[in-house]
Amino acid sequence: MTTNASAGKATPEALGRVTFLDGQGELPMLEISTAWSTAEIYLHGAHLTQFKKQHEPPLLFMSQCSRFTEGQPIRGGIPVIFPWFGAREGLAQHGFARVKAWELKEFAPAPDGSVSVRLRLPDYPEAAAYAAFTADYIVTVNQSLTLQLVITNQSPDAEFIFENCLHTYFDVGDVTAISIRGLKGVSYLDKVAGFVEKTETSDALRIASEVDRIYQNTTGTVEILDPRLGRKILVEKQGSASTVVWNPWIAKARQMPDFGDEEYERMICVESGNVASNSISLPPGGTSTLTVKLSSETLK
Ligand code: BG6
């Protein structure tokens, strides 16, 4: 099914469009096209697997070895990590939201040519361990990509404690050539060094080995400067106190069954959320909104 926006004064070429398709593994997928860009979202995990501006390489890295199977995470794009981040004894890493089918609640091509879709996490048995909550994910596609994860505590009397993270894999020309700016002076947990707490000293972080860091109490914009693709990526966020930077490098890449041995060279994860000491405690009736805007420009 395809739908075009018809309201408003947009010129025909500015109308946004949503097409419903069977994606890889026959998983249901939404293909969005606007005058500026295209995007793909799987209902499985509410997982964005693509955002591409016209005349630009894809913004998001996708592994050629990714699984597209119920119950398994997709490798690449933007996994939605919720309600926990990282390992939990006896439970799957990074929460259940990324391996469950979400429901499409609304899609709205707007008169200005943007397209927004709203997905909701259904009430799965795994949620019973928590206070009653709703989780909505609103994706807006235009010249940039805006993501909002809205969590509401629906319980009349219980606190809801959770972590969230939009685990974004960016496509880069050569990971050893990029610089990541915006984290200088921020303290981080270095997972590669056994969660030792350190402080970022670099104005322009370079990647030359495995990196797995949880930057804490940081709300600022992060920039990825990519001289090989001639592109600067901006990661702007609100309602997020943590930034995670991850590249598995050589040995870890080889251990991952759903990731190519050399693919670490073409990706960097810069993830925005609220994890570890920045986890969220929502009072009864409270709402938390994590907003991330991803955009790119030519590197001067
Ligand atoms: C990162 C974590 O966010 O995700 C890493 O900090 C982890 O420790 C990586 O290896 C990938 O996780 P997964 O579960 O998708 O393989």
Residues whose N, C-alpha, C, O or C-beta is under 5 A from the ligand:
A	BS01	BG6	Q93 H94 D212 V244 W246
